Amino acid sequence: MPRPLLPDWLLRQLRPRSIPADWTRVCAVALGIGVPQLFGLLTGRTEEAVLASVGALCASFSDLTGSYRYRLRRVGLAAVLGALGFAAGAAAPGPWWAAAAVLAVAVPSVLSSRMGDLWASGGAHMLTFCIVATGEQSSTLPVGEQIAWFFAGELLLFALVAATWPVRGTAPARSAVAGIFDATLRMLDADAPLAARQELTKALNTAHDVLVGGGSMSRSRVRDRLYLVYTHATPIVEASVSLVHAGERPSPRARDALRTLARCMRTGEVPPPYRPATGGSPLARALDRGIADLVNAFRLAKHSAVASEKERVPLTFGRSTWAQVLRMVLCLVLAEGIGILAGLDHPYWIALTAALVLKPNSGSVFARTVLRAVGTVAGVLVALLLLSLVPPGWWSLPFIVVLAAKLPVSIDRHYGLFSAVVTALVLLQMSQIAEFHAVARLVDTLVGCAIVLVVGFLLRPLHWGPDLETRFADAVAAVAEYVSQSLAGVQHGRSALRRRTYRQLADLRGALQQQLMNPATASQAERWWPTISVLERVVDAATEKAVRNNTHDLQQAQRLVSTMRTTTRQLRAVEVPPARLHDELELVYAGVAGR
């Protein structure tokens, strides 16, 4: 069998993800960008219209499919922070002041990636549109009017997202996981089991793409629980396939449990306890055991104690976070310096490329750099073709709307495709008020990519830092020490130890996220992913015990700590399978939480 020309990880990176299109987002972005352009053509206020459409573009980047409240919070925060960044860039009186403004905004932008998904998105847009504002300053409009028109476009997109209330849908991660149980039921009832089994495989692949490939990678309890369900669904799927192959039918009780699981995944409800039956065939009992294990694991995770009421998880910035800040600042210094010293007309494209590629929590820097370069080349060629066929103005409006409608789909499915679409869209927007210089934009982008590869990427080589086993050994040791003090009722120094423990877990999660989003290491990182959630739940449960001053059996506490320390030694000495480590830590969590 001939070997493929390209490595498997690169082929996966080039392949778009199969995430369904969200038509509410498609319509909102198309109208949010198209309406200002139409207003400008009707009134002759083209410059104001372009600023408003760029503001809508800013807000559209943050609109991911999810619950109605989640979308509003995400778009609203991105609009506010994007406007602040735009104001900082637009107010800069000269190129050196503009560079200083970009560097000043870059630091909180990167630090915000540790504050959760919403702040990470808003911080990225704050930096992105600060850079855009430094390069697209108007010579006719006052700074205040520029900011007002930009913010008006953001508010328009926010209003369009708010208008999706009548057609709001279930978050894609919930729907994708629920689809596994729906497809399993259809396969059990199908007259053509082969086709139904193929649909089940498709449902599993979609859930994997949504949970691992798309959306936010910051810590989310909902996403962690859904990923837990996804991993525990494998025995259920295997038992169901075996039943169909053997021509057996599951019990009505098992069918009802699968329907309940599908409903609970969509609504967030807790499924009722499920006890496996003692009778029936071995395959039916295997299905029952799979359902019972999944329900127990989900209920345990759902009911895990969270110390957010009395003692919130502290905001900490570990070594990896400051390394990201340093990398971003160095790349932006070089990008701004080259742009100014070379006397380029629009030097901001270099810094913009560096900022977009180095966006925290976004996967492999190398892959994003390559895809950004390839996507920009494709986008410039598309814009060149369109502008050679149709003049700016009314004729280009339909193409702007079509490209805007493609944005939500491309964001979800492929970064290279997104780069191509957004490049073509921005160039068509800017061609309404300025002359289009395709070659200059292309060169600026390639220079920005080169800066990231030479400076940013070399600061973080592919195999920088200890391996995952060593990282997890350090994390388990830190958690064991914290659990020991918490269950023993030690108060002196516990808060400082808690902060160090959370900081170490934050660094571990950040490193795991980077490897998870890097196709070269994704399969290994995915095996470790469920374990980080268990470690965080152990710390949360120990914190709750300490806050409530609950007493804990001393001998049991010593056994739990001893188990964790033994696990630490094993991780350092021999290779421990991630699944075994996960199961051992689940038992520790159950003991700490008193389950």
C-alpha positions in Angstrom: 0.0 0.0 0.0 1.6 3.3 -1.1 2.4 5.8 1.7 0.6 9.2 1.6 2.6 12.1 0.3 1.8 14.2 3.3 1.9 13.2 7.0 -1.3 12.2 8.7 -1.3 15.2 11.1 -1.0 17.7 8.2 -3.8 15.9 6.3 -6.0 16.3 9.3 -5.1 20.0 9.6 -6.0 20.6 6.0 -9.3 18.7 6.2 -12.3 20.9 7.2 -14.3 19.8 10.2 -17.8 18.5 9.6 -19.7 21.0 11.8 -23.2 21.9 10.7 -23.9 25.5 9.6 -25.8 27.7 12.0 -28.2 29.7 9.9 -29.0 32.2 12.7 -25.4 33.3 12.7 -25.2 33.3 8.9 -28.1 35.7 8.6 -27.0 37.9 11.5 -23.5 38.4 10.0 -24.7 38.9 6.4 -27.2 41.6 7.6 -24.8 43.1 10.1 -22.1 43.7 7.4 -24.5 44.2 4.4 -26.8 46.8 5.9 -24.1 49.4 6.7 -22.8 49.0 3.2 -26.3 49.5 1.8 -26.7 52.6 4.0 -23.4 54.1 2.7 -24.4 53.5 -1.0 -27.8 55.1 -0.4 -26.6 58.2 1.5 -23.1 58.6 0.1 -21.6 58.3 3.5 -19.3 55.5 2.4 -16.5 56.0 5.0 -19.0 55.9 7.9 -20.6 52.9 6.5 -17.3 51.0 6.1 -16.5 51.8 9.8 -19.8 50.4 10.9 -19.4 47.3 8.8 -15.9 46.8 10.3 -17.5 47.1 13.7 -20.1 44.4 12.8 -17.2 42.3 11.5 -15.5 42.6 14.9 -18.6 41.5 16.8 -19.2 38.6 14.3 -15.9 37.0 15.1 -17.1 36.3 18.7 -20.5 34.9 17.7 -20.2 31.2 18.2 -23.2 28.8 18.2 -24.4 28.2 21.7 -27.2 29.0 24.1 -29.0 32.3 23.6 -27.6 33.8 26.8 -24.1 32.6 26.0 -24.1 34.3 22.6 -25.4 37.6 24.0 -22.7 37.7 26.7 -19.9 36.7 24.3 -20.9 39.2 21.6 -21.6 41.9 24.1 -18.3 41.7 25.9 -16.4 41.4 22.6 -18.2 44.6 21.4 -17.2 46.6 24.4 -13.6 45.4 24.5 -13.3 45.7 20.7 -14.6 49.3 20.9 -12.0 50.1 23.6 -9.2 48.7 21.5 -10.4 50.5 18.4 -10.6 53.8 20.4 -7.0 53.3 21.7 -5.7 52.7 18.2 -7.8 55.5 16.6 -6.7 58.1 19.2 -2.9 57.5 18.5 -1.5 60.8 17.1 1.3 59.2 15.1 2.9 55.9 14.1 5.2 55.6 17.1 2.3 56.3 19.4 0.2 53.8 17.5 2.9 51.2 18.1 3.0 52.0 21.8 -0.8 51.7 22.0 -0.7 48.3 20.3 1.9 47.0 22.7 0.0 48.4 25.7 -3.2 46.6 24.6 -1.3 43.4 23.8 -0.5 42.6 27.4 -4.0 42.5 28.9 -5.2 40.9 25.7 -3.0 37.8 26.3 -3.6 37.8 30.0 -7.4 37.7 29.4 -7.0 34.3 27.9 -6.7 32.9 31.5 -10.0 34.6 32.5 -12.3 32.2 30.6 -13.8 31.9 27.2 -15.7 35.2 27.1 -12.8 37.3 28.3 -10.4 35.5 26.0 -12.5 36.3 23.0 -13.0 39.9 24.0 -9.3 40.4 24.7 -8.4 39.0 21.3 -10.7 41.4 19.5 -9.5 44.3 21.6 -6.0 43.8 20.3 -7.1 42.9 16.7 -9.1 46.1 16.2 -6.7 48.3 18.0 -4.2 47.3 15.3 -6.9 47.8 12.6 -7.7 51.3 13.9 -4.0 52.4 13.8 -3.9 51.6 10.1 -7.3 52.8 9.0 -7.4 56.3 10.6 -9.7 58.7 8.8 -8.4 62.1 7.6 -11.9 63.5 7.4 -13.8 62.1 10.4 -13.0 63.2 14.0 -11.8 60.4 16.2 -15.0 60.5 18.2 -17.1 59.9 15.1 -14.9 57.1 14.0 -15.3 55.3 17.3 -19.1 56.0 17.3 -19.6 54.5 13.8 -17.5 51.5 14.7 -19.5 50.9 17.9 -22.7 51.4 16.0 -21.8 48.5 13.7 -21.1 46.3 16.8 -24.4 47.3 18.3 -26.2 46.4 15.1 -24.7 42.9 15.1 -25.5 42.5 18.8 -29.2 43.5 18.1 -29.3 40.9 15.2 -28.0 38.2 17.5 -30.6 39.3 20.2 -33.3 39.0 17.5 -32.6 35.2 17.1 -34.6 34.6 20.3 -37.6 33.0 18.4 -35.3 30.5 16.6 -32.6 30.0 19.3 -31.3 26.4 19.3 -29.5 24.0 21.5 -25.8 24.5 22.0 -24.0 22.4 19.4 -22.0 20.4 21.9 -25.2 19.4 23.8 -27.0 18.6 20.5 -24.0 16.6 19.2 -23.7 14.4 22.3 -27.5 13.9 22.4 -27.3 12.9 18.7 -25.2 9.8 19.7 -28.1 8.4 21.8 -30.7 9.4 19.1 -28.6 7.6 16.5 -28.2 4.6 18.8 -31.9 4.3 19.2 -32.5 4.6 15.5 -30.0 1.8 14.9 -31.7 -0.4 17.4 -35.1 0.1 15.7 -33.9 0.2 12.1 -34.8 -2.3 9.4 -31.6 -1.4 7.5 -29.0 -1.7 10.3 -26.0 -1.0 8.0 -27.2 2.5 7.1 -28.2 3.2 10.7 -24.8 2.1 11.9 -23.2 4.5 9.4 -25.4 7.3 10.8 -24.2 6.4 14.3 -20.6 6.7 13.2 -21.3 10.1 11.7 -22.9 11.2 15.0 -19.8 10.1 16.9 -17.5 11.9 14.5 -19.7 15.1 14.7 -19.6 15.0 18.5 -15.8 14.6 18.5 -15.4 17.5 16.1 -17.6 19.8 18.1 -16.1 18.9 21.5 -12.5 18.7 20.5 -12.2 20.6 17.2 -14.6 23.5 17.4 -15.5 26.2 19.9 -13.7 27.3 23.0 -11.0 25.3 24.6 -11.0 27.2 27.9 -12.1 25.4 31.1 -15.8 24.8 30.9 -17.6 22.5 33.3 -20.4 21.9 30.7 -17.9 21.0 28.0 -16.0 18.7 30.4 -19.1 16.9 31.4 -20.2 16.4 27.8 -16.8 15.1 27.0 -17.1 12.7 29.9 -20.4 11.5 28.5 -18.8 11.1 25.0 -16.0 8.9 26.3 -18.5 6.8 28.4 -20.8 6.3 25.4 -18.3 3.9 23.8 -19.4 0.8 25.8 -23.1 1.7 25.0 -22.4 2.0 21.3 -20.4 -1.3 21.2 -23.1 -3.2 23.1 -25.8 -1.7 20.9 -23.9 -2.7 17.7 -23.4 -6.2 19.1 -27.1 -6.5 19.9 -28.1 -5.5 16.3 -25.5 -7.9 14.8 -26.9 -10.7 17.0 -30.5 -9.9 16.1 -31.4 -9.2 19.7 -33.6 -6.4 21.0 -32.8 -4.3 24.1 -35.3 -4.1 26.9 -37.9 -1.2 26.9 -36.2 0.0 30.1 -32.9 0.5 28.3 -34.6 2.3 25.4 -36.2 4.6 27.8 -32.9 5.3 29.5 -31.3 6.2 26.1 -34.2 8.6 25.4 -33.7 10.1 28.8 -30.0 10.6 28.2 -30.6 12.3 24.9 -33.1 14.7 26.5 -30.8 15.4 29.5 -27.9 16.1 27.3 -29.9 18.8 25.4 -31.4 20.4 28.5 -28.7 20.0 31.1 -30.9 18.0 33.4 -29.5 15.3 35.7 -30.6 11.8 34.5 -32.2 9.6 37.3 -30.1 6.8 38.8 -30.0 3.7 36.7 -29.4 0.2 38.0 -28.4 -2.5 35.6 -30.7 -5.5 35.2 -29.4 -8.9 36.5 -31.3 -10.9 33.9 -31.3 -11.0 30.1 -28.6 -12.0 27.6 -24.9 -11.1 28.1 -25.2 -8.4 25.4 -28.3 -6.9 27.0 -26.5 -6.8 30.4 -23.5 -5.2 28.8 -25.8 -2.4 27.4 -27.3 -2.0 30.9 -23.9 -1.8 32.5 -22.8 0.8 30.0 -25.8 3.0 30.7 -25.4 2.7 34.4 -21.7 3.6 34.3 -22.4 6.6 32.2 -25.3 7.8 34.4 -23.2 7.4 37.5 -20.2 9.2 36.0 -22.4 12.1 34.8 -24.3 12.4 38.1 -21.0 12.5 40.0 -19.6 15.2 37.7 -22.8 17.2 37.7 -23.1 17.2 41.5 -19.4 17.9 42.1 -19.0 20.7 44.7 -17.9 24.0 43.3 -16.4 26.6 45.7 -17.6 29.5 43.6 -20.0 30.8 46.2 -17.6 31.3 49.1 -14.2 31.0 47.6 -13.9 31.5 43.9 -11.1 29.9 41.8 -8.4 32.5 41.9 -7.1 34.2 38.7 -3.5 33.1 38.3 -1.0 33.6 35.6 1.6 30.9 35.4 4.9 30.5 33.5 3.2 29.6 30.2 1.0 32.6 30.3 3.9 35.0 30.7 5.7 33.2 28.0 2.8 33.9 25.7 2.8 37.5 26.7 6.6 37.8 25.9 6.2 36.0 22.6 3.3 38.3 21.5 5.1 41.5 22.6 8.4 40.6 20.9 6.6 39.7 17.6 4.6 42.9 17.7 7.7 45.0 18.4 9.4 43.6 15.4 6.2 43.9 13.2 5.6 47.5 14.2 9.3 48.4 13.8 9.6 46.9 10.3 6.4 48.6 9.3 7.5 52.1 10.5 11.1 51.9 9.5 10.4 50.5 6.0 7.9 53.4 5.4 5.1 51.1 4.4 1.7 52.7 3.5 -0.3 50.2 5.6 2.1 48.6 8.0 -0.6 47.4 10.3 -1.2 44.3 8.2 2.1 42.9 9.5 1.2 43.3 13.2 -2.3 42.2 12.5 -1.1 38.9 11.0 1.2 38.3 14.0 -1.6 39.0 16.5 -4.1 36.7 14.8 -1.7 33.8 14.5 -0.4 34.1 18.1 -3.9 34.3 19.5 -3.8 32.3 22.8 -5.6 29.0 23.2 -5.8 28.5 19.4 -3.7 25.5 18.7 -0.5 24.9 16.8 1.3 28.2 16.0 3.1 26.5 13.1 -0.2 25.2 11.6 -2.0 28.5 12.0 1.0 30.4 10.5 1.0 28.2 7.4 -2.8 28.2 7.0 -2.9 32.0 7.5 -0.4 32.5 4.7 -2.1 30.1 2.4 -5.6 31.5 3.2 -4.4 35.1 2.7 -3.0 34.3 -0.8 -6.3 32.7 -1.7 -8.2 35.6 -0.3 -6.2 38.2 -2.2 -6.6 36.3 -5.4 -10.4 36.1 -4.9 -10.5 39.8 -4.2 -8.4 40.6 -7.2 -10.7 38.5 -9.4 -13.8 40.1 -8.1 -12.5 43.7 -8.4 -11.3 43.0 -11.9 -14.8 41.9 -12.9 -17.0 44.3 -10.9 -16.3 47.9 -9.9 -16.6 49.1 -6.2 -20.1 50.2 -5.2 -23.4 48.6 -6.0 -21.9 45.8 -8.0 -19.7 44.6 -5.2 -22.4 44.7 -2.6 -23.8 41.2 -3.3 -20.3 39.7 -3.1 -19.7 41.4 0.2 -22.9 40.0 1.6 -22.1 36.5 0.3 -18.6 36.5 1.8 -20.0 37.8 5.1 -22.5 34.9 5.1 -19.6 32.5 4.7 -17.7 33.8 7.7 -19.6 31.8 10.5 -19.2 28.6 8.5 -15.5 29.1 7.8 -14.7 30.1 11.5 -16.1 26.7 12.7 -14.7 24.5 10.0 -11.2 25.6 9.0 -8.8 28.3 9.9 -7.3 28.5 6.4 -10.7 28.8 4.8 -11.6 31.5 7.4 -8.4 33.4 6.5 -9.3 33.4 2.9 -12.8 34.5 3.4 -12.0 37.3 5.9 -9.1 38.6 3.7 -11.3 38.8 0.6 -14.1 40.4 2.6 -11.9 43.1 4.3 -10.3 44.0 1.0 -13.7 44.4 -0.7 -14.8 46.6 2.2 -11.8 48.8 2.1 -11.9 49.1 -1.7 -15.1 51.2 -1.2 -13.0 54.1 0.3 -9.4 53.5 -0.8 -7.3 52.0 -3.6 -6.7 48.3 -3.5 -3.0 47.2 -3.3 -3.1 43.4 -3.5 0.6 42.8 -3.7 1.4 45.0 -0.7 -1.3 43.3 1.4 0.1 39.9 0.4 3.7 40.9 1.2 2.7 42.4 4.6 0.9 39.1 5.5 3.9 37.0 4.5 6.3 39.2 6.5 4.0 38.8 9.5 4.0 35.0 9.1 7.8 35.0 8.8 8.1 37.0 12.0 6.0 34.5 13.9 7.9 31.6 12.5 11.4 33.1 13.2 10.7 34.8 16.5 7.5 33.5 18.0 7.6 29.9 17.0 11.3 29.4 18.0 10.4 30.6 21.5 8.2 27.6 21.8 9.5 24.6 19.9 7.4 21.6 19.1 8.8 19.6 22.1 9.5 22.5 24.5 9.1 21.6 28.1 8.6 18.3 30.0 6.4 15.5 28.6 2.8 15.0 29.6 3.6 12.2 32.2 6.0 14.6 34.0 3.5 17.4 33.9 0.8 15.2 35.3 3.1 13.8 38.0 3.9 17.4 39.2 0.2 18.3 39.1 -0.9 15.2 41.0 1.9 15.8 43.6 0.6 19.4 44.1 -3.0 18.3 44.4 -2.0 15.6 46.9 -0.3 18.2 49.1 -3.3 20.5 48.9 -5.8 17.7 49.7 -3.7 16.6 52.6 -3.8 20.1 54.2 -7.5 20.6 53.4 -8.8 17.3 54.8 -6.6 17.7 57.9 -8.2 21.1 58.7 -4.9 23.1 58.3 -5.7 26.7 57.7 -2.3 28.4 57.9 -0.9 28.7 54.4 -3.7 26.7 52.8 -4.9 29.7 50.7 -1.4 30.2 49.3 -1.1 26.5 48.5 -4.5 26.6 46.9 -3.5 29.4 44.6 -0.2 27.6 43.6 -2.2 24.4 43.0 -4.7 26.1 40.7 -2.0 27.9 38.9 -0.2 24.6 38.2 -3.4 23.1 37.0 -4.0 26.2 34.8 -0.6 25.7 33.2 -1.2 22.0 32.7 -4.5 22.7 31.1 -3.0 25.3 28.8 -0.2 23.0 27.7 -2.8 20.2 27.1 -5.0 22.5 25.1 -2.1 23.5 22.9 -1.3 19.8 22.2 -4.9 18.9 21.8 -5.3 21.6 19.1 -2.1 20.5 17.4 -2.8 17.7 15.0 0.7 16.2 15.5 0.0 15.6 19.2 -3.8 15.6 19.3 -4.3 11.8 19.7 -2.0 11.6 22.7 -3.4 14.8 24.3 -7.0 13.6 23.9 -6.2 10.5 26.0 -5.1 12.7 28.8 -7.9 15.3 28.5 -10.5 13.7 30.8 -7.9 13.5 33.6 -7.3 17.2 34.0 -11.0 17.7 34.7 -10.9 15.1 37.5 -7.9 16.8 39.1 -9.7 20.1 39.1 -12.8 18.5 40.6 -10.6 17.0 43.4 -9.2 20.4 44.2 -12.7 21.9 44.1 -14.1 19.2 46.5 -11.2 19.6 48.9 -11.7 23.4 48.9 -15.3 23.0 49.7 -14.4 20.7 52.6 -12.0 23.3 54.0 -14.5 26.2 53.5 -17.3 24.3 55.2 -14.9 23.1 58.0 -16.2 19.6 57.4 -14.4 16.9 59.3 -12.9 14.0 57.4 -11.9 10.5 58.6 -8.2 10.8 59.2 -7.4 7.3 58.1 -9.4 7.6 54.9 -7.7 11.0 54.2 -4.3 9.4 54.6 -5.3 6.6 52.3 -6.4 9.1 49.6 -3.2 11.1 49.9 -1.1 8.0 49.9 -2.8 6.8 46.7 -2.1 10.1 45.0 1.6 10.0 46.1 1.9 6.5 44.8 0.4 7.5 41.5 3.0 10.4 41.3 5.9 8.0 41.8 4.5 5.7 39.1 4.1 8.5 36.7 7.7 9.5 37.2 9.1 5.9 37.1 7.0 4.0 34.5 4.5 4.8 31.8 1.0 5.0 33.3 -1.9 4.6 30.8 -4.1 7.8 30.9 -7.3 5.6 31.4 -5.8 4.0 34.5 -4.8 7.3 36.0 -8.3 8.7 35.3 -10.0 5.8 37.0 -7.7 6.1 40.1 -8.3 9.8 40.4 -12.1 9.3 40.0 -11.9 7.0 43.1 -9.9 9.7 44.9 -12.5 12.3 44.0 -15.3 10.1 45.3 -13.5 9.7 48.6 -12.7 13.5 49.0 -16.3 14.5 48.0 -17.8 11.8 50.3 -19.7 10.2 47.4 
